[in-house]
Amino acid sequence: MRRGTALLSAGLLTGALLVPTASAAPQCGPEVRVPGAAHQESACLDDLTTTGTLTSGHTVRADWAGLTAADLPAPPPVPGRQIDGYFPDTSATNGNHGWNHDAQFVLRLPERWNGGLVVSGTPGNRRQYANDRAIADHVLAAGYAFAATDKGNTGAEFFTDGDRPGDAVAEWHHRLTELTVAAKLTTWRHYGRPPSQTIAAGLSNGGYLVRWQLENRPWLYDGGVDWEGALWTQRDNLLTFLPTALRAYPAGDERAVLAAGFAPGSQFLWDYHHRVYWDLTQRIYREEFDPGFDGDRQAGIPFCRTGTPGCDADYDYAARPAEVHRAVERIALTGRIGKPLITLHGTLDSLLPISRSSDVYAGMVAASGRGDLHRYHRIENGNHTDGLVDEFPGLRPLAPHFRDAFDELRAWLRG
């Protein structure tokens, strides 16, 4: 998507599309069109969960690899219809299906529908199937329809999408809004009645999108579950603590890493996160909001030593020019949610430390006077995702807590 695209395509706002085509066909039902989609493919499947879609070729394991523990229970088969497709876009970072087209989505419509819809943006910079194992399996088994978007740009060079700093992340907002509107209309057409409940759910960057949607588009949702959403404010964002970790950890300065906000007791996770997460995450998100820091380079110098010109280990967000802060402000969170939200966060999160992210966000919600709409669960010994649970047995998996939180939200909304 090029920068400056309108929030919603005109097609999603036309009155004609707001009148659904009723369908009472048994079992899978006939194919329905997804409003606004430039392309779609539909299939009637015996099982919409990952157990079945791995066999039928309707998921991509690489999209969700490393996000869950090996022993996460799989639900029984859920028959229904799957629709894969994409919305109009000009970028091409997503190679799924050989389409080489961004704004790809997946929509799953279970045969036995409970009337609800769950919509999701992906964690990190992953593609549209990233939530299949962690989120979709559980909600499909509960009878919900499920939809997910790739957020409009994917991969480690996501920052190349757009025309000005911050545009790639701003597109994420548009893409989840776009998908939510289209999925609500498509479920209406498919089942012959509109969804009685729409829930936003997401992990990491997907959790950030849950927060943003409930702050800025609350009328589209009944509630949300935020699994360790990233926090973007002027005071607390990953560009404010990752550089300290990149400087201090190689130097053996444990006190400085702890002072940056990383939790005591998480030290056994630091080597892995330094090698895999801290450096790459700092460089690509700094490039998104502050491309001028390293001159003409794209995303800096991997694992550079402090003192190297343009080294992200020496990055000082507070000292950067006003235009950098304006780029972050465009996508910043406020805490002013408009619908019920449950947040869960692991106390040993070593990518987005809890003291610099969800603890702060919970305070923002309370300070905005919306505390009655927010429930916050701190999960002892949980990391950012469950990908390291099998390697480090002391970690507590978060996926079961997400499933509990989702069921808690369902009960809360009923009440």
C-alpha positions as CSV (number, residue, x, y, z in Angstrom):
1,M,0.0,0.0,0.0
2,R,1.4,3.4,-0.9
3,R,1.4,6.0,1.9
4,G,-1.6,8.3,2.0
5,T,-4.3,5.6,1.1
6,A,-7.7,6.4,2.6
7,L,-8.7,4.6,5.7
8,L,-11.4,2.5,4.0
9,S,-11.8,1.7,0.4
10,A,-14.8,3.3,-1.1
11,G,-16.2,-0.1,-1.9
12,L,-16.6,-0.9,1.8
13,L,-18.7,2.2,2.4
14,T,-21.2,1.9,-0.4
15,G,-24.7,1.3,0.7
16,A,-25.2,-1.6,-1.7
17,L,-22.6,-3.7,0.2
18,L,-24.4,-3.1,3.5
19,V,-27.3,-5.2,2.3
20,P,-26.2,-8.9,2.8
21,T,-27.3,-11.7,0.6
22,A,-29.1,-14.2,2.8
23,S,-27.9,-17.8,2.7
24,A,-29.4,-20.7,4.6
25,A,-27.6,-23.4,2.6
26,P,-26.7,-26.5,4.7
27,Q,-23.2,-27.5,5.7
28,C,-20.5,-25.5,4.0
29,G,-22.8,-23.3,2.0
30,P,-22.2,-21.6,-1.3
31,E,-19.2,-19.3,-1.8
32,V,-19.8,-15.7,-0.9
33,R,-17.8,-12.6,-2.1
34,V,-15.7,-10.7,0.3
35,P,-16.5,-7.0,-0.1
36,G,-13.6,-5.0,-1.4
37,A,-11.4,-8.0,-2.1
38,A,-9.4,-7.9,-5.4
39,H,-9.0,-11.6,-5.5
40,Q,-10.3,-14.6,-3.5
41,E,-10.3,-18.4,-3.5
42,S,-12.7,-20.5,-1.6
43,A,-12.8,-24.1,-0.4
44,C,-15.1,-26.3,1.6
45,L,-13.0,-28.2,4.2
46,D,-13.5,-31.0,6.5
47,D,-11.4,-29.3,9.2
48,L,-10.6,-25.6,9.5
49,T,-8.1,-26.1,12.4
50,T,-4.4,-26.5,11.8
51,T,-4.7,-30.3,12.0
52,G,-6.8,-30.3,8.9
53,T,-5.4,-27.3,7.1
54,L,-1.8,-28.6,7.2
55,T,-3.0,-31.7,5.4
56,S,-5.2,-29.8,2.9
57,G,-2.7,-27.1,2.2
58,H,-4.8,-24.3,3.6
59,T,-2.2,-22.9,6.1
60,V,1.5,-22.3,6.0
61,R,3.4,-23.7,9.0
62,A,6.3,-21.3,8.6
63,D,3.9,-18.4,9.3
64,W,3.2,-19.7,12.9
65,A,6.3,-21.7,13.6
66,G,7.9,-20.9,16.9
67,L,5.0,-19.2,18.5
68,T,3.5,-22.1,20.6
69,A,4.7,-25.0,22.7
70,A,4.8,-28.4,21.1
71,D,2.3,-29.8,23.6
72,L,-0.4,-27.2,23.0
73,P,-3.6,-29.3,22.7
74,A,-5.3,-29.4,19.3
75,P,-9.1,-29.2,19.1
76,P,-11.3,-31.7,17.3
77,P,-12.1,-31.1,13.6
78,V,-14.2,-28.0,12.7
79,P,-15.7,-28.3,9.2
80,G,-16.6,-25.2,7.2
81,R,-15.5,-22.9,4.4
82,Q,-12.2,-21.1,4.1
83,I,-11.7,-18.0,1.9
84,D,-8.2,-16.8,1.0
85,G,-7.6,-13.6,-0.9
86,Y,-6.2,-10.1,-0.9
87,F,-7.4,-6.5,-0.9
88,P,-6.0,-4.0,-3.4
89,D,-2.4,-3.0,-2.5
90,T,0.7,-1.9,-4.3
91,S,3.4,-3.7,-2.2
92,A,4.5,-7.3,-2.7
93,T,6.3,-8.5,0.5
94,N,3.9,-11.5,1.0
95,G,4.7,-14.5,-1.2
96,N,2.1,-16.9,0.1
97,H,0.2,-18.7,-2.7
98,G,2.7,-17.4,-5.1
99,W,0.6,-14.2,-5.3
100,N,3.4,-11.8,-4.3
101,H,0.8,-9.4,-3.1
102,D,0.3,-7.8,0.2
103,A,-3.0,-7.2,2.2
104,Q,-3.6,-11.0,2.0
105,F,-6.3,-12.3,4.4
106,V,-7.9,-15.6,5.5
107,L,-11.5,-16.0,6.6
108,R,-12.8,-19.2,8.1
109,L,-16.6,-19.9,8.4
110,P,-17.4,-22.9,10.6
111,E,-20.4,-25.0,9.7
112,R,-21.6,-24.9,13.3
113,W,-21.5,-21.1,14.0
114,N,-22.1,-19.6,17.4
115,G,-22.8,-16.1,16.0
116,G,-19.5,-14.6,16.8
117,L,-16.5,-13.3,14.8
118,V,-12.8,-13.0,15.8
119,V,-10.5,-10.8,13.8
120,S,-6.8,-10.6,14.1
121,G,-3.6,-8.9,12.9
122,T,-0.4,-10.9,12.9
123,P,2.4,-10.8,15.4
124,G,5.8,-9.4,14.4
125,N,6.0,-9.0,10.6
126,R,4.5,-12.4,9.9
127,R,2.0,-13.4,7.2
128,Q,-1.8,-14.1,7.5
129,Y,-1.6,-17.6,9.0
130,A,0.6,-16.6,11.9
131,N,-2.3,-16.9,14.4
132,D,-3.6,-20.2,13.2
133,R,-2.2,-22.3,16.0
134,A,-2.2,-19.8,18.9
135,I,-5.6,-18.2,18.3
136,A,-7.6,-19.6,15.4
137,D,-7.7,-23.2,16.6
138,H,-9.3,-22.3,19.9
139,V,-11.9,-19.8,18.6
140,L,-12.9,-22.0,15.7
141,A,-13.5,-24.9,18.1
142,A,-15.7,-22.6,20.2
143,G,-17.8,-21.9,17.1
144,Y,-16.5,-18.4,16.1
145,A,-15.8,-17.4,12.5
146,F,-12.2,-16.2,12.3
147,A,-10.4,-13.7,10.0
148,A,-6.8,-12.6,9.9
149,T,-4.8,-10.1,7.8
150,D,-1.0,-9.8,7.1
151,K,-1.4,-6.1,8.0
152,G,-0.4,-4.9,4.5
153,N,3.4,-5.5,4.7
154,T,5.5,-8.4,6.0
155,G,9.1,-9.5,6.6
156,A,12.2,-7.8,7.8
157,E,12.0,-5.1,5.1
158,F,8.4,-4.1,5.9
159,F,9.7,-0.5,6.4
160,T,10.2,-0.2,2.6
161,D,6.4,0.1,2.2
162,G,5.0,3.6,2.0
163,D,6.3,7.1,1.4
164,R,7.1,8.6,4.7
165,P,8.3,7.4,8.1
166,G,5.6,5.6,10.1
167,D,3.4,4.8,7.1
168,A,4.1,1.0,7.1
169,V,2.8,0.7,10.7
170,A,-0.1,3.1,10.1
171,E,-1.2,0.8,7.3
172,W,-1.6,-2.0,9.9
173,H,-4.5,0.1,11.4
174,H,-6.2,0.4,8.0
175,R,-5.8,-3.2,7.1
176,L,-7.4,-4.6,10.3
177,T,-10.2,-2.1,10.1
178,E,-10.7,-3.1,6.4
179,L,-10.7,-6.8,7.3
180,T,-13.2,-6.3,10.2
181,V,-15.7,-4.5,8.0
182,A,-15.4,-7.0,5.2
183,A,-15.5,-10.0,7.5
184,K,-18.6,-8.8,9.3
185,L,-20.4,-8.3,6.0
186,T,-19.2,-11.7,4.6
187,T,-20.3,-13.6,7.7
188,W,-23.7,-11.9,7.4
189,R,-24.0,-12.9,3.8
190,H,-22.8,-16.5,4.5
191,Y,-25.0,-17.2,7.5
192,G,-28.0,-15.0,6.7
193,R,-27.6,-12.8,9.8
194,P,-25.0,-10.4,11.1
195,P,-22.5,-11.4,13.8
196,S,-23.9,-10.9,17.3
197,Q,-20.4,-10.4,18.7
198,T,-17.1,-9.2,17.2
199,I,-13.8,-9.7,19.1
200,A,-10.4,-8.4,18.2
201,A,-7.5,-10.7,19.4
202,G,-3.8,-10.6,18.8
203,L,-0.3,-11.3,19.9
204,S,2.6,-8.8,20.1
205,N,2.1,-6.4,17.1
206,G,-1.3,-8.0,16.8
207,G,-2.0,-7.1,20.4
208,Y,-0.9,-3.6,19.7
209,L,-3.6,-3.5,17.0
210,V,-6.2,-4.8,19.4
211,R,-5.4,-1.8,21.6
212,W,-5.4,0.7,18.7
213,Q,-8.7,-0.6,17.3
214,L,-10.5,-0.4,20.7
215,E,-9.1,3.1,21.2
216,N,-9.9,4.4,17.6
217,R,-12.6,2.1,16.1
218,P,-14.5,0.8,19.2
219,W,-17.9,0.8,17.3
220,L,-16.6,-2.1,15.2
221,Y,-16.0,-4.4,18.2
222,D,-17.6,-5.8,21.3
223,G,-14.2,-6.4,23.1
224,G,-10.7,-7.6,22.7
225,V,-7.9,-9.8,24.0
226,D,-4.4,-8.3,23.9
227,W,-1.5,-10.8,24.3
228,E,1.6,-8.8,25.1
229,G,0.8,-6.0,22.7
230,A,3.7,-3.7,21.8
231,L,3.5,-0.2,23.3
232,W,4.2,2.9,21.3
233,T,4.3,6.2,23.2
234,Q,6.8,9.0,23.3
235,R,8.2,7.8,26.6
236,D,7.9,4.1,26.3
237,N,8.6,2.2,23.0
238,L,11.1,-0.4,22.0
239,L,13.4,2.3,20.6
240,T,13.9,3.5,24.2
241,F,15.1,0.3,25.8
242,L,16.5,-2.0,23.1
243,P,19.6,0.2,22.4
244,T,20.6,0.0,26.1
245,A,20.4,-3.8,25.9
246,L,22.5,-3.8,22.7
247,R,25.2,-1.7,24.4
248,A,25.1,-3.3,27.9
249,Y,24.7,-7.0,27.3
250,P,27.9,-7.6,25.2
251,A,29.8,-5.5,27.7
252,G,28.6,-7.7,30.6
253,D,26.7,-4.8,32.2
254,E,23.8,-6.7,33.7
255,R,22.8,-3.8,35.9
256,A,22.3,-1.6,32.9
257,V,20.1,-4.2,31.2
258,L,18.0,-4.5,34.3
259,A,17.8,-0.7,34.7
260,A,16.4,-0.5,31.1
261,G,13.4,-2.5,32.3
262,F,14.2,-6.2,31.7
263,A,13.0,-8.3,34.6
264,P,15.2,-9.8,37.3
265,G,15.3,-13.5,36.7
266,S,15.1,-13.2,32.9
267,Q,18.9,-13.3,32.4
268,F,18.9,-16.9,31.1
269,L,16.9,-15.6,28.1
270,W,19.1,-12.7,27.2
271,D,21.6,-14.5,25.1
272,Y,18.9,-15.9,22.8
273,H,17.1,-12.6,22.5
274,H,20.4,-10.7,21.8
275,R,21.2,-13.1,19.0
276,V,17.7,-13.4,17.5
277,Y,15.5,-10.4,18.5
278,W,17.1,-7.3,20.0
279,D,19.4,-6.3,17.2
280,L,17.0,-7.0,14.3
281,T,14.0,-5.5,16.0
282,Q,15.8,-2.3,16.9
283,R,17.2,-1.8,13.4
284,I,14.1,-2.4,11.4
285,Y,11.7,-0.4,13.6
286,R,14.2,2.4,13.9
287,E,14.4,2.4,10.1
288,E,10.6,2.7,9.9
289,F,10.4,5.8,12.1
290,D,13.9,7.3,11.7
291,P,15.5,6.3,8.4
292,G,17.9,9.2,8.5
293,F,19.8,8.0,11.5
294,D,22.1,5.7,9.5
295,G,22.3,7.8,6.4
296,D,21.7,5.9,3.2
297,R,21.9,2.5,4.8
298,Q,18.7,0.5,5.2
299,A,18.3,-0.7,8.8
300,G,21.8,-0.1,9.9
301,I,24.7,-2.4,10.7
302,P,23.9,-5.8,12.3
303,F,25.5,-6.3,15.7
304,C,27.7,-3.2,15.4
305,R,30.0,-2.2,18.3
306,T,29.1,0.9,20.2
307,G,31.0,3.9,18.8
308,T,30.6,2.8,15.2
309,P,29.0,5.6,13.2
310,G,25.3,5.0,12.7
311,C,25.3,2.1,15.2
312,D,21.9,1.3,16.6
313,A,23.5,0.4,20.0
314,D,24.1,4.1,20.4
315,Y,20.6,5.2,19.3
316,D,19.1,7.9,21.6
317,Y,15.4,8.3,20.8
318,A,14.9,11.2,23.1
319,A,17.6,13.2,21.3
320,R,16.3,12.6,17.8
321,P,14.7,15.3,15.7
322,A,11.1,16.4,16.1
323,E,10.0,14.7,12.8
324,V,11.0,11.3,14.3
325,H,8.8,11.9,17.3
326,R,5.9,13.1,15.1
327,A,6.2,9.8,13.1
328,V,5.8,7.8,16.3
329,E,3.0,10.1,17.6
330,R,1.0,9.2,14.4
331,I,0.7,5.6,15.6
332,A,0.9,6.1,19.4
333,L,-1.5,4.6,21.9
334,T,-3.5,6.7,24.4
335,G,-5.2,4.2,26.7
336,R,-8.6,5.6,25.9
337,I,-10.2,2.3,25.0
338,G,-13.9,2.2,24.2
339,K,-14.8,-1.5,24.7
340,P,-13.8,-4.2,27.2
341,L,-10.2,-5.3,26.9
342,I,-8.2,-8.1,28.6
343,T,-4.4,-7.8,28.5
344,L,-2.0,-10.6,29.4
345,H,1.7,-10.3,29.6
346,G,4.5,-12.6,30.8
347,T,6.7,-11.3,33.6
348,L,9.9,-12.6,31.9
349,D,9.1,-11.1,28.5
350,S,12.6,-10.5,27.2
351,L,11.6,-8.7,24.0
352,L,9.0,-6.2,25.3
353,P,9.7,-6.1,29.0
354,I,6.5,-6.0,31.1
355,S,7.7,-3.0,33.1
356,R,8.1,-0.9,29.9
357,S,5.0,-2.1,28.1
358,S,1.8,-3.6,29.6
359,D,2.4,-2.3,33.1
360,V,2.6,1.1,31.5
361,Y,-0.4,0.6,29.3
362,A,-2.6,-0.6,32.2
363,G,-1.7,2.7,34.0
364,M,-2.6,4.6,30.8
365,V,-6.0,3.0,30.7
366,A,-6.6,3.8,34.3
367,A,-5.4,7.3,34.0
368,S,-7.8,7.9,31.1
369,G,-10.8,6.9,33.3
370,R,-11.4,3.6,31.4
371,G,-10.2,1.2,34.1
372,D,-13.6,-0.4,34.4
373,L,-13.1,-1.6,30.7
374,H,-9.7,-3.2,31.4
375,R,-8.6,-6.4,33.0
376,Y,-4.9,-7.1,33.3
377,H,-3.2,-10.5,33.9
378,R,0.5,-10.7,34.6
379,I,1.6,-14.3,33.9
380,E,4.5,-15.3,36.2
381,N,7.5,-16.7,34.3
382,G,5.9,-16.2,30.9
383,N,8.1,-15.0,28.0
384,H,7.0,-13.0,24.9
385,T,5.8,-16.1,23.0
386,D,5.8,-19.8,23.8
387,G,8.5,-20.7,21.2
388,L,11.1,-21.2,23.9
389,V,9.0,-23.1,26.4
390,D,10.3,-26.5,25.2
391,E,13.9,-25.3,25.4
392,F,13.6,-23.6,28.8
393,P,11.3,-25.7,31.0
394,G,11.1,-23.0,33.7
395,L,9.0,-20.9,31.4
396,R,5.2,-20.9,31.7
397,P,3.4,-21.1,28.4
398,L,1.0,-18.2,27.7
399,A,-1.3,-19.9,25.1
400,P,-3.4,-21.6,27.8
401,H,-3.7,-18.2,29.6
402,F,-4.8,-16.6,26.3
403,R,-7.5,-19.2,25.9
404,D,-8.6,-18.6,29.5
405,A,-8.6,-14.9,28.9
406,F,-10.7,-15.3,25.7
407,D,-13.2,-17.4,27.6
408,E,-13.2,-14.8,30.4
409,L,-14.0,-12.1,27.9
410,R,-16.9,-14.1,26.4
411,A,-18.4,-14.4,29.9
412,W,-17.7,-10.7,30.6
413,L,-19.5,-9.7,27.5
414,R,-22.4,-11.9,28.3
415,G,-22.7,-10.2,31.7
